[in-house]
Amino acid sequence: MKEHGRSRLDDEAEKRLLAGAAACKRRKPSHERFLDIVVLTRDTGMRNERELYRLRIENLDWGNRLIFVSDSKAAEGRRLVPMSNRVFDLLRERCGMARGRKAGCFFPGTLRLGI
């Protein structure tokens, strides 16, 4: 069966999605996590449970701006995903430089919560 590809959010759809999320009045940590997921999904094309939610800080190559995905749907089972400027800034703020985290899950508890 031929794969038809995945559709991606355009700028307008992202704006509407983020505006709707802001209207939900969630707690700040939940809202920030949702925003991170939207940006990372849109800019990297990473799949949620298998790739994005399993993202580990030690798999971020800051110098080359790459994300190593150890368990991908790709034929080899692993791949390198480039970081856009927006993804680089987000990841850097959330873990590397701002909080001093150098290892561990970027989204701790996400898989367990099913988010």
C-alpha distances in whole Angstrom, upper triangle without the diagonal:
4,6,9,12,15,18,21,25,27,31,32,29,30,34,33,32,34,37,36,36,39,40,39,42,41,43,43,41,38,38,38,35,33,34,33,29,29,30,28,25,25,27,25,21,22,20,23,23,22,23,26,28,28,29,33,36,36,33,34,35,38,39,36,34,31,29,28,25,26,23,20,16,16,16,20,20,22,23,26,26,28,31,32,35,35,33,36,38,37,36,40,41,40,40,41,45,45,45,46,43,41,39,37,35,34,33,36,35,32,29,32,33,29,30
4,6,9,12,15,19,22,24,28,29,27,28,32,31,30,32,35,34,34,38,39,38,41,40,42,41,40,37,37,36,34,32,32,31,28,27,28,26,23,23,24,23,19,20,19,22,23,21,22,24,27,27,28,32,34,35,31,32,33,35,37,33,32,29,27,27,24,25,22,19,15,15,15,19,19,21,21,24,23,26,28,29,33,32,30,33,36,35,34,38,39,38,39,40,43,44,44,44,41,40,38,37,34,33,33,35,35,31,29,33,33,29,29
4,6,9,12,15,19,21,25,26,23,24,28,28,26,29,32,31,31,34,35,35,38,36,38,38,36,33,33,33,30,28,28,27,24,23,24,23,19,19,21,19,15,16,15,18,20,18,19,21,23,24,25,28,31,32,28,29,30,32,34,30,29,26,24,24,21,22,20,16,13,13,14,18,18,19,19,21,20,23,25,26,29,29,27,30,32,31,31,34,36,34,35,36,39,40,40,41,38,37,35,33,31,30,29,32,31,28,26,29,30,26,26
4,7,9,13,16,18,22,23,21,22,25,25,24,27,29,28,29,32,33,33,36,35,37,37,35,32,32,32,29,27,27,26,23,22,23,22,18,18,19,18,15,17,16,19,21,20,20,21,24,25,26,29,32,33,29,30,31,33,34,31,29,26,25,25,22,24,22,18,15,15,17,20,20,21,20,22,21,23,25,25,28,27,26,29,31,30,30,34,35,34,35,36,39,40,40,41,38,38,36,34,31,30,29,32,32,28,27,30,30,26,26
4,7,10,13,15,19,20,18,19,23,23,21,24,27,26,26,29,31,31,33,32,34,34,32,30,29,28,26,24,24,23,20,19,19,18,15,14,16,15,11,13,13,16,18,17,17,18,21,22,23,26,28,29,26,26,27,29,30,27,25,23,21,22,19,21,19,16,13,13,16,19,18,19,18,19,17,19,21,21,24,24,22,25,28,26,26,30,31,30,31,33,35,36,36,37,35,34,33,31,28,27,26,29,29,26,25,28,28,24,23
4,6,10,13,16,17,15,16,19,19,18,20,23,23,23,26,27,27,30,29,31,30,29,26,25,25,23,20,20,20,17,15,16,15,12,11,13,12,9,11,10,13,16,16,15,16,18,20,20,24,26,28,25,24,26,27,29,26,24,22,20,21,18,21,19,15,13,14,17,20,19,19,18,18,16,18,19,19,22,21,20,23,25,24,24,27,29,27,29,30,33,33,34,35,32,32,31,29,26,24,23,26,26,23,22,26,25,21,20
4,7,9,13,14,12,13,16,16,15,18,20,20,20,23,25,25,28,27,29,29,28,25,24,24,22,19,19,19,16,14,15,15,12,10,13,13,10,12,12,14,18,18,17,17,20,22,22,26,27,29,26,26,27,28,30,27,24,23,21,23,21,23,22,18,17,18,21,23,22,22,20,21,18,19,19,19,22,20,19,23,25,23,24,27,28,27,29,31,33,33,34,35,33,33,32,30,27,25,24,27,27,24,23,27,26,22,20
4,6,10,11,9,10,13,14,13,15,18,18,18,21,23,23,26,25,27,26,25,23,21,21,19,17,16,16,14,11,12,12,9,7,9,10,8,11,12,14,17,18,17,16,18,21,20,24,25,27,24,23,25,25,27,25,22,20,19,21,20,23,22,19,18,18,22,24,22,22,20,19,16,17,17,15,18,16,16,20,21,20,21,24,25,24,26,28,30,30,31,32,30,31,30,28,25,23,22,26,26,22,23,26,25,22,19
4,7,8,6,6,10,10,9,12,14,15,15,18,19,20,23,22,25,24,23,21,19,19,18,15,14,14,13,9,10,12,9,6,9,12,10,13,14,15,18,20,18,16,19,22,21,24,25,28,25,24,26,26,28,26,22,22,21,23,22,25,24,21,21,22,25,27,25,24,22,21,18,18,17,15,17,15,15,19,20,18,20,23,23,23,25,27,29,28,30,31,30,31,30,29,25,23,22,25,26,22,23,26,24,22,19
4,6,5,6,9,10,11,12,14,15,17,18,20,22,24,24,26,25,25,23,20,20,20,17,15,16,15,12,12,14,12,9,11,13,13,16,17,18,22,23,21,19,22,25,24,27,27,30,28,26,27,27,28,26,23,23,22,25,24,28,27,24,24,24,28,29,28,27,24,23,20,19,18,15,17,15,16,20,20,19,21,24,24,24,27,28,29,29,31,33,32,32,32,31,28,25,24,28,29,25,27,30,28,25,22
4,6,5,6,9,10,11,12,14,15,16,19,20,22,23,25,23,24,22,19,19,19,17,14,16,15,12,11,14,13,10,11,15,15,18,19,20,24,25,23,21,23,26,24,27,27,30,28,26,27,26,28,26,23,23,23,26,26,29,29,26,26,27,30,32,30,29,26,25,21,20,18,15,16,14,15,19,19,18,20,23,22,23,26,27,28,28,29,32,31,32,32,31,28,25,24,28,29,26,28,30,28,26,23
4,5,5,6,9,10,11,12,14,15,17,19,21,22,25,23,24,23,19,20,20,17,15,17,17,13,13,17,15,12,14,18,17,20,21,21,25,27,25,23,25,28,27,30,30,33,31,29,30,30,32,30,26,27,26,29,28,32,31,29,29,29,33,34,33,32,29,28,24,23,22,19,19,17,19,22,22,20,23,26,25,25,28,30,31,30,32,34,33,35,35,34,31,27,26,30,30,27,29,31,29,27,24
4,5,5,6,9,10,11,12,14,15,17,20,20,23,22,23,20,18,18,18,15,14,16,15,11,12,15,13,11,14,16,16,18,18,18,22,24,23,20,22,25,25,28,29,32,30,28,30,29,31,30,26,26,25,28,27,30,29,26,26,27,31,32,31,30,27,27,23,23,21,19,20,17,18,22,22,20,22,25,25,24,27,29,30,30,31,33,32,33,33,32,28,25,24,27,28,24,26,28,26,24,20
4,5,5,6,8,10,10,12,14,16,18,18,20,19,20,18,15,15,15,12,10,12,12,8,9,12,11,9,11,14,14,16,17,17,20,22,21,18,20,23,22,25,25,29,27,25,27,26,28,27,23,23,22,25,24,28,27,25,25,26,30,31,29,28,26,24,21,20,18,16,17,14,15,19,18,16,19,22,21,21,24,26,27,26,27,30,29,30,30,28,25,22,21,24,25,22,23,26,24,22,18
4,5,5,6,9,10,11,12,15,16,17,20,18,20,18,15,15,16,13,11,14,14,10,11,15,14,12,14,17,18,20,20,20,23,26,24,21,22,26,25,28,28,31,29,27,29,28,30,29,25,26,25,28,28,31,30,28,29,30,34,35,33,31,29,28,24,23,21,18,18,15,17,20,19,17,20,23,21,21,25,27,27,26,28,31,30,31,32,30,28,24,23,26,27,24,26,28,26,24,21
4,6,5,6,9,10,11,13,15,16,19,19,20,18,15,16,17,14,12,15,15,12,13,17,16,14,17,20,19,21,21,20,23,26,25,22,23,27,26,29,30,33,31,30,32,31,33,32,28,29,28,30,29,32,31,29,29,31,34,36,34,33,31,30,26,26,24,21,22,19,20,23,22,20,23,26,24,24,27,29,30,29,30,33,32,34,34,32,29,26,24,27,27,24,26,28,25,23,20
4,5,5,6,9,10,11,14,14,17,17,17,15,12,14,14,10,10,13,12,9,11,14,13,12,15,17,17,18,18,17,20,23,22,19,20,23,23,26,27,30,29,27,29,29,32,30,27,26,25,28,26,29,28,26,26,28,32,33,31,30,28,27,24,24,22,20,21,17,18,22,21,18,21,24,22,21,24,27,28,27,28,30,29,31,31,29,25,22,20,23,23,20,22,24,21,20,16
4,5,5,6,9,10,12,12,15,14,15,13,10,11,12,9,7,11,11,8,10,13,13,12,15,18,18,19,19,18,21,23,22,19,19,23,22,25,25,29,27,26,28,27,30,29,25,26,24,27,26,29,29,27,28,30,33,34,32,30,29,27,24,23,21,19,19,16,16,20,18,16,19,21,19,19,22,25,25,24,25,28,27,29,29,27,24,21,19,22,22,20,22,24,21,20,16
4,5,5,6,9,11,12,15,15,17,15,11,13,15,12,11,14,15,12,14,17,17,16,18,21,21,22,23,21,24,27,26,22,23,27,26,29,29,32,31,29,32,30,33,33,29,29,28,31,30,33,32,31,31,33,37,38,36,34,32,31,28,27,24,22,22,19,20,23,21,19,22,24,22,21,25,28,28,26,27,30,30,32,32,31,28,24,22,25,25,23,25,27,24,23,19
4,5,5,7,10,11,14,15,16,14,11,14,15,11,11,15,15,12,15,18,17,17,20,22,22,22,22,20,23,26,25,22,22,26,26,29,29,33,32,30,33,32,35,34,31,30,29,31,30,33,32,30,31,33,36,38,35,34,33,32,28,28,26,24,25,21,22,25,23,21,23,26,24,23,26,29,30,28,29,32,31,33,33,31,27,24,22,25,24,21,24,25,22,20,17
4,5,5,8,8,11,11,13,10,7,10,11,8,8,12,12,11,13,16,16,16,18,21,20,21,20,18,20,24,23,20,19,23,23,25,26,30,29,28,30,30,33,32,29,28,27,29,28,30,30,28,29,31,35,36,33,32,31,30,27,27,24,23,23,19,19,23,21,18,20,23,21,20,23,26,27,25,25,28,27,30,29,27,24,21,19,21,21,18,21,22,19,18,14
4,5,6,8,10,10,12,11,8,10,12,10,10,13,14,13,15,18,18,18,20,23,23,23,23,21,23,27,26,22,22,25,25,27,27,31,30,29,31,30,33,33,29,30,28,31,30,33,32,31,32,34,38,39,36,35,33,32,29,28,25,24,23,20,20,23,21,18,21,23,21,19,23,26,26,24,25,28,27,30,30,28,25,22,20,22,22,20,23,24,21,21,17
4,5,8,12,12,15,13,10,13,15,13,13,17,17,16,18,21,21,21,23,26,26,26,26,23,25,29,28,25,24,28,28,30,31,34,34,32,35,34,37,37,33,33,32,34,33,36,35,34,34,37,40,41,39,37,36,35,32,32,29,27,27,23,24,27,25,22,25,27,24,23,27,30,30,27,28,31,31,33,33,31,28,25,23,25,24,22,25,26,22,22,19
4,6,9,11,13,11,9,13,14,11,13,16,16,15,18,21,20,21,24,26,25,25,24,22,23,27,27,23,22,26,26,29,29,33,33,31,34,34,37,37,33,33,31,33,32,34,33,32,33,36,39,40,37,36,35,34,31,32,29,28,28,24,24,27,25,22,24,27,24,22,26,29,30,27,27,31,30,32,32,29,26,24,21,23,22,20,22,23,19,19,16
4,7,8,11,10,8,12,13,12,13,16,17,17,19,21,22,23,25,27,27,27,26,23,25,28,28,24,23,27,27,28,29,32,33,31,34,33,37,37,33,33,31,34,33,35,34,34,35,37,41,42,38,37,36,35,32,32,29,28,28,24,24,27,25,22,24,26,23,21,24,28,28,25,25,29,28,31,31,29,26,23,21,22,21,20,23,23,20,20,17
4,6,8,6,6,9,11,10,12,14,15,15,18,20,20,21,24,25,25,25,24,21,22,25,25,22,20,23,23,25,26,29,30,29,32,31,35,35,31,31,29,31,30,32,31,31,32,35,39,39,36,34,34,33,30,30,28,27,27,23,23,25,23,20,22,24,21,19,22,25,26,23,23,26,25,28,28,25,23,20,17,18,18,16,19,19,16,17,14
4,6,5,6,9,10,11,12,14,16,17,19,20,21,23,24,26,26,25,25,22,22,26,25,22,20,23,23,24,24,28,29,28,31,30,34,34,31,31,28,30,30,32,31,32,33,36,39,39,36,34,34,33,30,31,28,27,27,23,23,25,23,19,21,22,19,17,20,23,24,21,20,23,23,26,26,23,21,19,16,17,16,16,19,19,16,17,15
4,6,5,6,9,10,10,12,14,15,17,18,20,21,22,24,25,24,24,21,22,25,24,20,19,22,21,22,22,26,26,25,28,27,30,31,28,28,26,28,28,30,30,31,32,35,38,38,35,33,32,31,28,28,25,25,24,20,20,21,19,16,17,19,16,14,17,20,20,17,17,21,20,23,23,22,20,17,15,16,16,16,20,20,17,19,15
4,5,5,6,9,10,11,12,14,15,16,18,20,21,22,23,22,22,19,19,22,21,18,16,18,18,19,19,22,23,22,25,24,28,29,26,26,23,25,25,27,27,28,30,32,35,35,32,30,29,28,26,26,23,23,23,19,18,20,18,14,15,17,14,12,14,18,18,16,15,18,17,20,20,18,16,13,11,12,13,12,16,17,14,16,13
4,5,5,6,9,10,11,12,14,15,16,18,20,21,21,20,20,16,17,20,20,16,14,17,18,19,20,23,24,23,26,26,29,30,26,26,23,25,24,26,26,26,28,30,34,34,30,29,29,28,25,26,23,23,23,20,18,21,19,16,16,19,16,14,16,20,21,19,18,21,19,22,21,19,16,14,11,12,12,11,14,15,12,13,10
4,5,5,6,9,10,11,13,14,15,17,18,20,21,20,20,17,18,22,21,17,16,19,19,21,21,24,24,23,26,25,29,29,25,25,23,26,25,27,27,27,28,31,34,34,31,30,29,28,25,25,22,22,21,18,17,19,18,14,16,18,16,14,17,20,21,19,18,22,21,23,23,21,18,15,13,15,15,14,17,18,15,16,12
4,5,5,6,9,10,11,12,14,15,16,18,19,18,19,16,18,21,19,15,15,17,16,18,18,21,21,20,23,22,25,26,22,22,20,23,23,25,25,25,27,29,33,33,30,28,27,25,22,22,19,19,18,15,14,16,14,11,12,14,12,10,13,17,17,15,15,18,17,20,20,19,16,13,11,14,15,13,17,18,16,16,13
4,5,5,6,9,10,10,12,14,15,16,17,16,16,13,14,17,16,12,11,14,13,15,15,19,19,18,21,21,25,25,21,21,18,21,20,22,22,22,24,26,30,29,26,25,24,23,20,21,18,18,18,15,14,16,15,11,12,15,13,10,13,16,18,16,15,18,16,19,18,16,13,10,8,11,11,10,13,15,13,13,10
4,5,5,6,9,10,10,12,14,15,16,15,15,12,14,17,16,12,12,15,15,17,18,22,21,20,23,23,26,26,22,22,20,22,20,23,22,22,23,26,29,30,27,25,24,23,20,21,18,18,19,15,14,17,16,13,14,17,15,13,16,19,21,19,19,22,20,22,21,19,16,13,11,13,14,11,14,16,13,13,9
4,5,5,6,9,10,11,12,14,15,15,16,14,16,19,17,13,14,17,16,18,18,22,21,19,22,21,24,24,20,20,19,21,21,24,24,23,24,26,30,30,27,25,24,23,19,19,16,16,16,12,11,14,13,10,12,15,13,12,15,18,19,17,18,21,20,22,22,20,17,14,12,16,16,14,17,19,17,16,13
4,5,5,6,8,10,11,12,13,12,14,12,14,16,14,10,11,14,12,14,14,18,17,16,18,18,21,21,17,17,15,18,17,20,21,20,22,23,27,27,24,22,21,19,16,16,13,13,14,10,9,12,11,7,9,12,11,9,12,15,16,15,16,18,17,18,18,17,14,10,10,13,15,12,15,18,16,16,12
4,6,5,6,8,10,10,11,10,10,8,11,13,12,8,9,12,11,14,15,19,17,16,19,19,23,22,18,17,15,17,16,19,18,17,19,21,25,25,22,20,19,18,15,16,14,14,16,12,10,14,14,11,11,15,14,12,14,17,19,18,19,21,19,20,19,17,14,11,9,13,14,11,13,16,14,13,10
4,6,5,6,8,10,10,11,11,10,14,16,14,11,12,15,14,18,18,21,20,18,21,21,24,23,19,18,17,19,18,21,21,19,20,22,25,26,24,22,20,19,16,16,14,14,15,12,11,14,14,11,13,16,16,15,17,20,21,20,21,23,22,23,22,21,18,14,13,17,17,14,16,19,17,16,12
4,6,5,6,8,10,11,12,12,15,17,14,11,13,16,14,17,17,20,18,16,18,18,21,20,16,16,14,17,17,20,21,19,21,22,25,26,24,21,19,18,14,14,11,10,11,8,7,11,11,9,10,14,13,13,15,17,19,18,20,22,20,21,21,20,17,14,14,18,19,16,18,21,20,19,15
4,6,5,6,8,7,10,10,13,14,11,8,10,13,11,13,14,17,15,13,15,16,18,17,14,13,11,14,13,17,17,16,17,18,22,22,20,18,16,14,11,11,9,9,11,9,6,10,11,9,9,13,13,12,14,16,18,18,19,20,18,19,19,18,15,12,12,16,17,14,16,19,19,17,14
4,6,6,5,6,7,7,11,12,10,7,10,13,12,15,16,19,17,16,18,19,21,20,16,15,13,15,13,17,16,14,15,17,20,21,19,17,15,15,11,12,11,11,14,12,10,13,15,12,13,16,17,16,17,19,22,22,22,24,22,22,21,20,16,14,13,17,18,15,16,19,18,16,13
4,6,6,8,10,11,15,16,13,11,14,16,15,18,19,22,19,18,19,20,22,20,16,16,14,17,16,20,19,17,17,18,22,23,21,19,17,16,12,12,11,10,13,11,10,13,15,13,14,17,18,17,19,21,23,23,24,26,24,24,24,23,20,17,17,20,21,18,19,23,22,19,17
4,6,8,11,13,16,16,14,12,15,17,15,17,18,20,17,15,16,16,18,16,13,12,12,15,15,19,19,17,18,18,21,22,21,18,16,14,10,9,8,7,9,8,7,10,12,11,12,15,16,16,18,19,21,21,23,24,22,22,22,22,19,16,17,21,23,20,21,24,24,22,19
4,5,9,11,14,14,10,9,13,14,12,15,16,17,14,13,14,15,17,15,12,10,9,12,11,15,15,13,14,14,18,18,17,14,12,10,7,7,7,8,11,10,8,11,13,12,12,15,17,17,18,18,21,22,23,23,21,21,20,20,17,15,16,19,21,18,19,23,22,21,18
4,6,9,12,12,10,9,13,14,13,16,18,20,17,16,17,19,21,18,15,13,12,13,12,15,14,12,12,12,16,17,16,14,12,12,9,10,11,11,15,14,11,14,17,16,15,19,20,19,20,22,24,25,26,26,24,24,23,22,19,17,17,20,21,18,18,22,22,19,17
4,6,9,8,6,6,9,10,10,13,15,17,14,14,16,18,20,18,15,13,10,11,9,12,11,9,10,11,15,16,13,12,10,10,8,11,11,13,16,15,12,15,17,15,14,18,20,18,19,20,23,24,24,24,22,21,20,18,15,14,14,17,18,15,15,19,19,17,15
4,6,6,5,6,8,10,11,14,17,19,16,17,19,21,24,21,19,16,13,13,10,13,11,9,9,11,15,16,13,13,12,13,12,14,15,16,19,18,15,18,20,18,17,21,22,20,20,22,25,26,25,26,23,23,21,19,16,15,14,17,17,14,13,17,17,14,13
4,6,6,5,6,8,10,13,16,18,16,17,20,22,25,23,20,18,14,15,12,14,12,11,12,14,18,19,16,15,15,16,14,17,16,18,20,18,15,18,20,17,16,20,21,18,19,21,24,24,24,25,22,22,20,17,14,13,11,14,14,10,10,13,13,10,9
4,6,6,5,7,10,13,16,18,16,18,21,23,26,25,22,19,16,15,12,13,11,10,11,15,18,18,15,15,16,17,16,19,19,21,23,21,18,21,22,19,18,22,22,19,20,22,25,25,24,25,22,22,19,16,13,13,11,12,12,9,7,10,11,8,9
4,6,7,6,9,12,16,17,15,16,19,22,25,23,21,17,14,13,9,10,7,7,8,11,14,15,11,11,12,14,14,17,18,20,23,22,18,20,23,20,18,22,23,21,20,22,26,26,25,25,22,21,19,16,13,14,13,14,14,12,9,13,14,12,12
4,6,5,6,10,13,14,12,13,16,18,21,19,17,14,10,10,6,8,7,6,9,11,14,14,11,10,10,11,11,14,14,17,20,18,15,17,19,17,15,19,20,18,18,19,23,23,23,23,20,19,16,14,12,11,11,14,14,12,11,15,16,14,13
4,5,5,9,11,14,12,12,15,17,20,19,16,14,10,11,9,11,10,10,12,14,18,18,14,13,13,13,11,13,13,15,17,16,12,15,17,14,12,16,17,15,15,17,20,20,20,21,18,17,15,13,10,9,8,11,13,10,10,14,14,13,11
4,6,9,12,14,13,14,17,19,22,22,19,16,13,13,11,12,11,12,14,17,20,20,16,15,15,16,15,17,16,18,20,18,15,17,18,15,13,17,18,15,15,17,20,20,19,20,17,17,15,12,8,8,6,8,9,6,6,10,11,10,9
4,6,10,12,10,12,16,18,21,20,18,15,12,11,9,9,9,11,13,16,19,18,14,13,14,14,14,17,16,19,21,20,16,17,19,17,14,17,19,16,15,17,20,21,19,19,16,15,12,10,7,8,7,9,10,8,8,11,13,12,12
4,7,9,7,9,12,14,17,17,14,12,8,9,7,9,10,11,15,16,19,18,15,13,12,12,11,14,13,16,18,17,13,14,16,14,11,14,15,13,12,13,17,18,17,17,13,13,10,9,6,6,7,9,12,10,11,14,15,15,14
4,5,5,7,11,13,16,16,14,12,9,9,9,10,12,14,17,18,21,19,16,14,14,13,13,15,14,18,19,18,14,14,16,14,11,13,15,12,10,11,15,16,15,14,11,9,7,5,4,5,8,9,12,12,13,15,17,17,17
4,5,6,9,10,14,14,13,11,9,10,11,12,15,17,20,21,24,22,19,16,16,14,14,15,13,16,17,17,13,12,14,13,9,10,12,10,7,8,12,13,12,11,8,6,5,6,6,6,10,11,14,15,16,18,20,20,19
4,6,8,10,13,14,13,11,9,9,11,11,15,17,20,21,23,20,18,15,15,13,14,15,15,18,19,19,16,14,16,16,12,12,15,14,11,10,13,15,14,12,9,6,5,7,9,9,13,14,17,17,18,20,22,23,22
4,6,9,12,12,11,8,6,5,7,8,12,13,17,17,19,17,15,12,11,10,11,12,12,16,17,18,14,13,16,15,12,13,16,15,12,12,15,17,17,15,12,10,8,9,10,10,13,15,18,17,18,21,22,22,21
4,6,9,9,7,6,5,6,9,11,15,15,19,19,21,19,17,14,12,10,10,10,9,13,14,14,11,10,12,12,9,10,13,12,10,9,13,15,15,14,12,9,10,11,11,10,14,16,19,18,19,22,24,23,22
4,6,6,6,5,6,8,11,13,17,17,21,20,22,20,19,15,13,10,10,10,9,13,14,15,12,10,13,14,11,11,15,15,13,11,13,16,17,15,14,11,12,14,15,14,17,20,23,22,23,26,27,27,25
4,6,5,7,9,11,14,17,20,20,24,23,25,23,22,18,16,13,12,10,9,12,11,13,11,8,10,12,9,8,12,13,12,9,11,14,15,14,13,11,13,16,16,15,18,20,24,23,25,28,28,28,26
4,6,8,11,13,16,19,22,22,25,24,26,24,23,20,17,13,13,11,11,13,13,15,14,10,13,15,13,12,15,17,15,12,13,17,18,17,16,14,16,19,20,18,22,24,28,27,28,31,32,32,30
4,6,9,11,15,17,20,20,23,21,23,21,21,17,14,10,11,8,9,11,12,15,13,10,14,16,14,13,17,18,17,15,16,19,21,19,19,16,18,20,20,19,22,25,28,27,28,31,32,31,29
4,7,10,13,16,19,18,21,20,23,21,20,17,13,10,9,6,5,8,9,11,9,7,10,12,10,11,14,15,14,13,14,17,19,18,17,15,17,18,18,16,19,22,25,24,25,28,29,28,26
4,6,10,13,15,15,18,16,19,17,16,13,10,6,5,5,6,9,11,13,10,9,13,13,11,12,16,16,15,14,16,19,20,19,17,15,16,17,16,15,18,20,23,22,23,26,27,26,24
4,6,9,12,12,15,14,17,16,14,11,8,6,5,6,7,11,13,14,10,10,13,13,10,12,16,15,14,13,16,19,19,18,16,14,14,14,13,12,15,17,20,18,19,22,23,22,21
4,6,9,10,13,12,15,13,11,7,6,5,6,9,11,14,17,17,14,14,17,16,14,16,19,18,16,16,19,21,21,20,17,15,14,14,13,13,15,18,20,19,19,22,24,22,22
4,6,6,10,10,13,11,8,5,5,6,7,11,12,16,19,19,15,16,19,18,15,18,20,19,17,18,21,23,22,22,19,17,15,14,13,13,14,17,18,17,16,19,21,20,19
4,6,10,10,12,10,7,5,7,9,11,14,16,19,22,22,19,19,22,21,18,20,23,21,19,20,23,25,24,23,20,17,15,14,13,14,16,17,19,18,16,19,22,20,20
4,7,8,10,9,5,5,8,11,12,16,18,21,24,24,20,21,24,22,20,23,25,23,21,22,26,27,26,26,22,20,18,16,14,16,16,17,18,17,15,18,20,18,19
4,5,8,8,5,5,7,10,11,15,17,19,23,22,19,20,24,22,20,23,25,23,23,23,27,28,28,27,24,22,20,19,16,17,17,19,20,18,16,19,21,19,19
4,6,8,6,8,9,12,13,17,19,21,25,24,21,23,26,25,23,26,28,26,26,27,30,32,31,31,28,26,24,22,20,20,20,22,22,20,18,21,22,20,20
4,6,5,6,7,10,12,15,18,20,24,24,21,23,26,25,23,26,29,27,27,27,31,32,32,31,28,27,25,23,21,22,22,24,25,23,21,24,26,23,23
4,5,8,9,13,15,18,21,24,27,28,25,26,30,29,27,29,32,31,30,30,33,35,35,34,31,29,27,26,24,25,25,27,28,26,24,27,29,26,26
4,6,8,11,14,17,20,23,27,27,24,25,29,28,25,28,31,29,28,28,32,34,33,32,29,27,24,24,23,23,25,26,27,25,23,27,29,26,27
4,7,11,13,17,19,22,26,26,23,23,27,26,23,26,29,27,26,26,30,31,31,30,26,24,22,21,19,20,21,23,23,22,20,23,25,23,23
4,7,10,13,16,19,22,23,20,20,24,23,20,23,26,24,23,23,26,28,28,27,24,21,19,19,17,18,19,21,23,21,19,23,25,23,23
4,6,10,13,16,19,20,17,17,21,21,18,21,24,23,22,21,25,27,27,26,23,21,19,19,18,18,19,22,23,22,21,24,26,24,23
4,7,10,13,16,17,14,14,18,18,16,18,21,20,19,19,22,24,24,23,21,19,18,18,17,17,19,21,24,22,22,25,26,25,24
4,7,10,13,14,11,12,15,15,13,16,19,18,18,18,20,22,23,23,21,19,18,19,17,16,17,21,23,21,21,24,25,23,22
4,6,10,11,9,9,13,14,12,14,17,18,17,17,19,21,22,22,21,19,19,20,19,17,19,22,25,23,23,27,27,26,24
4,6,8,5,6,9,10,9,11,14,14,15,14,16,18,19,20,18,17,18,19,17,15,17,21,23,21,23,26,26,25,22
4,5,5,6,9,10,11,12,14,15,16,16,17,19,21,21,21,20,21,22,20,17,19,23,25,23,25,28,28,26,24
4,6,5,6,9,10,10,12,14,16,15,15,17,19,20,20,20,21,22,21,18,20,23,26,24,26,29,29,28,25
4,5,5,6,9,10,11,12,14,15,15,16,18,19,19,20,21,21,20,16,18,21,24,22,24,27,26,25,22
4,5,5,6,8,10,10,12,12,14,15,16,18,17,17,18,18,16,13,15,18,21,19,21,24,23,23,20
4,6,5,6,8,10,11,10,11,13,15,15,15,15,16,17,16,13,16,19,22,21,23,26,26,25,22
4,6,5,6,9,10,10,10,11,13,15,15,16,18,19,18,14,16,19,23,21,24,26,26,26,23
4,5,5,6,9,10,11,10,12,14,14,15,16,17,15,11,13,16,19,18,20,23,22,22,19
4,5,5,6,7,9,10,11,12,11,11,13,13,12,9,11,14,17,16,19,21,21,21,19
4,6,6,5,6,7,9,10,10,11,13,14,14,11,14,16,20,19,22,24,24,25,22
4,6,7,6,5,8,10,10,12,15,15,15,12,14,16,19,19,22,24,24,24,21
4,7,8,6,7,9,9,11,12,13,12,8,10,12,16,15,18,20,20,21,18
4,6,6,5,6,5,7,9,10,10,7,10,12,16,16,19,20,21,22,19
4,6,6,5,5,6,9,11,12,10,13,15,19,19,21,23,24,25,23
4,6,5,8,9,12,14,16,13,16,18,21,22,25,26,27,28,25
4,6,8,11,14,15,16,13,16,17,20,21,24,25,25,26,24
4,6,9,11,12,13,12,14,14,18,19,22,23,23,25,23
4,6,9,12,13,12,15,15,19,20,23,24,25,26,25
4,6,8,10,9,12,12,16,17,20,21,22,23,22
4,7,10,10,13,14,17,19,20,22,23,24,23
4,7,8,12,11,15,16,17,19,21,22,21
4,6,9,8,11,13,14,15,17,18,18
4,5,5,8,9,10,12,14,15,14
4,6,9,9,11,14,14,15,13
4,6,6,8,10,11,11,10
4,6,8,9,10,11,11
4,6,5,6,9,9
4,5,5,6,5
4,5,5,7
4,6,8
4,5
4
